[in-house]
Amino acid sequence: MSHWDVRRLPPAEGKHFLITGGNAGIGYFVAEQLAGTGATVILGSRDPAKAEAARASIRARVPGADVRHLRLDLADLSSLEASVDALRLERLERLDAVVCNAGVLLDQPRRQVTGDGNELMFATNHLGHFALVHWLAPLLMGTPGSRVVTTGSFTAKSESLDLDDLQSTRDYRPKRTYARSKLAQMLFGFELDRRLRAAGSTTLSVVTHPGGALDSLTPARPPVHLPTTGERLRALPAGLLLHGKEAAAWPAVRAVLDPSVRGGQLWGPRVFGIRGLPALEPVRGHLADTELAARVWTASSALTGLDPSPPSGPRPARSAPVSPARE
């Protein structure tokens, strides 16, 4: 691997990067760091006001940054084609990377569903990105060397999936359902790369995870993030084991920019996988299960009516999604 300095990123003028959930949290810092390379950064966000606040914050730190907003609601599958069409209306001719970062973690004991009838965390964290990559495929595959960077979770490594109950209809527990949604998304990232390689595509699919990230260890970015002095002081002991969201963004940023990164790799923090500089990690356990990944792909395609597989010929037509009740 080449030497990598998180504070001195390579220039990327002329490139275009889309970050889902780029208006807050880890996604904000991915966007801020990529904006510093001279690239055009597109914040995928369903809230225009929050996106505008993030744009203002990035421009205050990166003078002249080209930061745009794309309205994107991953929980609403029917809206995603129109969102991608909006990129085309702006005459965007290339997309060098999409960072599939947006995610929701609920703490309520009550299971929630989207308008499509899908469990909210599974729909937002996994199915929405699965569908988004399908609609972005012409732009991505028309850009030589483009990348799909999937942000997973450290907690997903120790989870398992019930293929007969992917959406936790029988035994819903918020944290476990979140981890399972992230495991499904990471498996998608690895399976996508296998399909890209089989099709001879130059597009890469890379999986990352941020380790253990705390708001209280995250540097202030008003008005996007304003930790109090008390919060920061109380979090200092945790800084021995965890890190803030600025550092948590480093694996995804490296996966986007580093020319030595290869498809099918997993990148995370160097120190025990929970903090520190970005480093290459082994892919093992459930993450290395190719049969499981293929079955999750098939189930996701049935639920969305879409298939992001790179075509050898014309892209397949959209089919009707399967009702969640038939899952």
C-alpha positions in Angstrom: 0.0 0.0 0.0 1.2 3.5 -0.8 2.0 6.0 2.0 -1.2 7.8 2.9 -1.5 11.1 4.8 -5.0 11.9 6.0 -4.0 15.6 6.2 -2.5 15.9 2.7 -5.0 14.3 0.3 -4.2 14.1 -3.4 -5.8 16.6 -5.7 -9.1 15.6 -7.4 -10.0 18.6 -9.6 -12.6 17.8 -12.2 -13.9 14.8 -10.3 -17.5 14.5 -8.9 -18.3 12.7 -5.7 -21.8 12.0 -4.2 -22.1 11.4 -0.5 -25.4 10.1 0.9 -26.1 11.6 4.3 -23.4 14.2 3.5 -25.1 16.9 5.6 -24.3 15.5 9.1 -22.2 13.1 11.1 -19.5 11.1 9.4 -20.9 11.9 5.9 -20.4 15.6 6.6 -16.7 15.0 7.3 -16.3 12.8 4.2 -17.7 15.7 2.2 -15.6 18.3 3.9 -12.4 16.3 3.3 -13.2 15.5 -0.3 -14.1 19.2 -1.0 -10.5 20.1 0.1 -9.2 18.1 -2.9 -10.8 20.5 -5.4 -13.5 18.0 -6.5 -17.2 18.8 -6.9 -19.0 17.3 -3.9 -22.7 16.5 -4.0 -24.5 16.2 -0.6 -27.3 13.6 -0.8 -29.8 14.8 1.8 -33.6 14.8 2.1 -33.5 18.1 4.1 -32.5 21.2 2.1 -32.0 23.4 5.2 -29.6 20.9 6.7 -27.8 20.5 3.4 -27.4 24.3 3.1 -26.0 24.5 6.6 -23.5 21.8 5.7 -22.6 23.6 2.4 -22.0 26.9 4.3 -19.8 25.1 6.9 -17.7 23.4 4.3 -17.2 26.6 2.3 -16.2 28.4 5.4 -13.3 25.9 5.9 -12.6 25.3 2.2 -12.8 28.6 0.4 -14.1 28.2 -3.1 -15.3 24.7 -2.5 -17.8 23.4 -5.1 -20.5 21.8 -2.9 -24.0 21.0 -4.2 -27.1 19.4 -2.9 -29.2 16.6 -4.3 -32.5 15.9 -2.7 -32.3 12.2 -1.7 -34.7 10.2 0.4 -33.4 6.6 0.6 -36.4 5.5 2.6 -38.7 6.3 -0.4 -37.6 3.9 -3.2 -40.0 5.4 -5.7 -38.3 8.8 -5.5 -34.7 7.7 -6.3 -35.0 7.5 -10.1 -36.2 11.1 -10.1 -33.3 12.1 -7.8 -30.8 10.6 -10.2 -32.6 12.2 -13.2 -32.0 15.6 -11.4 -28.2 15.0 -11.7 -28.6 14.4 -15.4 -30.6 17.7 -15.8 -27.6 19.4 -14.3 -25.6 17.9 -17.2 -23.5 15.9 -14.9 -21.4 13.8 -17.3 -19.3 11.8 -14.9 -19.6 10.4 -11.4 -16.2 9.3 -10.0 -17.6 7.9 -6.7 -20.7 7.5 -4.6 -20.2 7.1 -0.9 -23.1 5.1 0.4 -22.9 6.5 3.9 -26.4 7.6 5.0 -27.9 5.5 7.8 -30.5 5.6 10.5 -30.2 4.0 14.0 -33.5 4.0 15.9 -33.7 3.6 19.7 -37.5 3.2 19.9 -38.7 -0.3 20.8 -41.5 0.0 18.2 -40.8 -1.3 14.8 -41.3 1.3 12.0 -42.0 0.9 8.3 -41.7 3.1 5.3 -44.4 3.9 2.8 -43.2 0.9 0.8 -43.9 -1.3 3.8 -40.2 -2.0 4.5 -38.7 -1.8 8.0 -37.2 1.7 8.2 -33.6 0.9 9.1 -33.3 -1.9 6.6 -34.9 0.2 3.9 -32.8 3.3 4.5 -29.4 1.7 5.2 -29.6 -1.1 2.7 -32.5 -1.2 0.2 -32.2 2.5 -0.6 -28.5 2.3 -1.4 -29.1 -0.9 -3.4 -31.7 0.9 -5.5 -29.6 4.1 -5.8 -26.6 2.3 -7.2 -29.0 0.7 -9.8 -30.1 4.2 -11.0 -26.5 5.6 -10.8 -25.0 2.7 -12.8 -25.0 4.5 -16.2 -23.1 7.4 -14.7 -20.7 5.3 -12.7 -19.9 2.8 -15.4 -19.5 5.6 -17.9 -16.7 7.0 -15.7 -13.5 5.0 -16.0 -12.2 3.9 -12.6 -15.2 5.1 -10.7 -16.0 3.7 -7.2 -18.9 2.6 -5.1 -17.8 3.0 -1.5 -20.1 1.4 1.1 -19.9 2.5 4.7 -20.7 -0.4 6.9 -20.4 -0.8 10.7 -18.0 -2.4 13.1 -21.1 -3.9 14.9 -22.1 -5.8 11.7 -19.1 -8.1 11.9 -20.5 -10.0 14.9 -24.1 -10.2 13.5 -25.8 -12.8 11.4 -28.7 -12.6 9.0 -32.0 -14.6 9.0 -32.7 -14.9 5.3 -36.3 -15.8 6.2 -36.8 -12.6 8.2 -34.4 -9.9 6.8 -36.7 -7.1 8.0 -37.1 -8.3 11.7 -40.8 -8.9 11.6 -40.6 -11.6 14.3 -38.0 -10.4 16.7 -37.4 -6.7 16.4 -34.6 -5.2 18.5 -33.4 -1.8 17.3 -29.6 -2.2 17.7 -29.6 -5.7 16.3 -31.8 -4.7 13.4 -29.5 -1.8 12.7 -26.4 -4.1 12.7 -28.2 -6.5 10.4 -29.1 -3.8 8.0 -25.4 -2.8 7.9 -24.3 -6.4 7.4 -26.7 -6.7 4.4 -25.2 -3.5 3.0 -21.6 -4.7 3.4 -22.4 -8.0 1.8 -24.0 -6.0 -1.1 -20.7 -4.0 -1.5 -18.6 -7.2 -1.8 -21.1 -8.9 -4.1 -21.3 -5.8 -6.3 -17.5 -6.0 -6.8 -17.6 -9.6 -7.8 -20.3 -8.8 -10.4 -18.3 -5.8 -11.6 -15.2 -7.9 -12.1 -17.1 -10.7 -13.9 -18.5 -8.1 -16.3 -15.1 -6.6 -17.0 -16.1 -3.2 -15.6 -13.5 -0.7 -14.4 -15.8 0.5 -11.6 -14.7 -0.7 -8.2 -16.8 -1.5 -5.1 -15.0 -1.0 -1.8 -16.4 -1.5 1.7 -15.4 0.6 4.7 -16.4 1.0 8.3 -15.8 4.0 10.7 -14.9 2.1 13.9 -16.2 3.7 17.1 -17.2 7.3 16.5 -18.6 9.6 19.2 -20.2 13.1 18.7 -18.5 14.3 21.9 -15.0 13.5 20.4 -15.9 15.3 17.1 -14.5 18.8 16.4 -17.1 21.6 16.2 -18.6 22.6 12.9 -21.1 25.3 13.6 -24.0 25.1 12.9 -23.8 21.5 11.8 -22.2 20.2 15.1 -21.8 22.1 18.3 -20.5 20.0 21.3 -20.5 21.7 24.6 -17.3 22.1 26.7 -18.8 19.7 29.3 -19.5 17.0 26.7 -16.0 17.2 25.3 -14.4 17.0 28.7 -16.5 14.0 29.8 -15.6 12.3 26.5 -11.8 12.6 27.0 -11.3 9.1 28.6 -13.3 7.5 25.8 -10.7 9.0 23.4 -8.3 6.3 24.5 -10.5 3.7 22.7 -12.7 5.6 20.3 -12.5 8.6 18.0 -14.6 11.4 16.6 -16.4 11.6 13.3 -13.7 13.5 11.5 -11.3 10.6 12.0 -14.2 8.1 11.3 -14.5 9.6 7.8 -10.9 8.6 6.9 -11.5 5.1 5.7 -14.2 6.2 3.2 -12.1 9.1 2.0 -9.1 6.8 1.4 -11.4 4.3 -0.4 -12.5 7.2 -2.7 -9.1 8.7 -3.5 -6.2 6.2 -3.0 -5.1 4.8 -6.3 -3.7 1.7 -4.6 -7.2 0.7 -3.3 -8.7 -2.3 -5.0 -12.2 -3.5 -5.5 -13.5 -6.0 -2.9 -11.3 -4.6 -0.1 -12.4 -3.7 3.4 -11.0 -0.6 5.1 -11.4 0.5 8.7 -9.4 2.2 11.5 -6.0 0.7 12.2 -6.2 0.3 16.0 -8.3 -2.8 16.8 -10.7 -1.7 14.1 -12.2 1.0 16.2 -9.9 4.1 16.0 -7.0 5.5 14.2 -5.6 5.9 10.7 -7.3 4.0 7.8 -6.0 0.5 7.2 -6.8 -2.6 5.1 -8.6 -5.3 7.0 -9.1 -9.0 6.2 -12.6 -10.0 4.9 -13.7 -13.0 6.8 -16.6 -14.6 8.6 -20.1 -13.7 7.3 -18.5 -11.0 5.2 -16.6 -13.6 3.1 -19.7 -15.8 2.6 -20.3 -15.5 -1.2 -23.4 -17.7 -1.1 -25.0 -15.5 1.6 -24.2 -12.3 -0.3 -25.7 -13.7 -3.5 -28.9 -14.7 -1.6 -29.1 -11.2 0.0 -28.7 -9.7 -3.4 -31.6 -11.8 -4.8 -33.8 -10.9 -1.9 -33.0 -7.2 -2.2 -33.7 -7.3 -6.0 -37.1 -8.9 -5.3 -38.0 -6.3 -2.7 -37.0 -3.3 -4.8 -37.8 -4.6 -8.3 -34.3 -3.5 -9.3 -30.9 -5.1 -10.0 -27.7 -3.1 -9.9 -25.8 -5.9 -11.7 -23.5 -4.5 -14.4 -25.1 -5.6 -17.7 -23.2 -7.2 -20.5 -25.8 -5.8 -22.8 -28.8 -3.4 -22.3 -29.8 -2.8 -18.7 -32.7 -5.0 -17.6 -36.1 -3.4 -17.3 -37.5 -2.7 -13.9 -39.7 -5.5 -12.5 -42.5 -5.1 -9.9 -41.1 -5.2 -6.3 -42.2 -8.1 -4.1 -44.6 -7.2 -1.3 -42.8 -7.4 2.1 -45.6 -9.7 3.3 -44.3 -12.3 0.8 -40.7 -12.1 1.9 
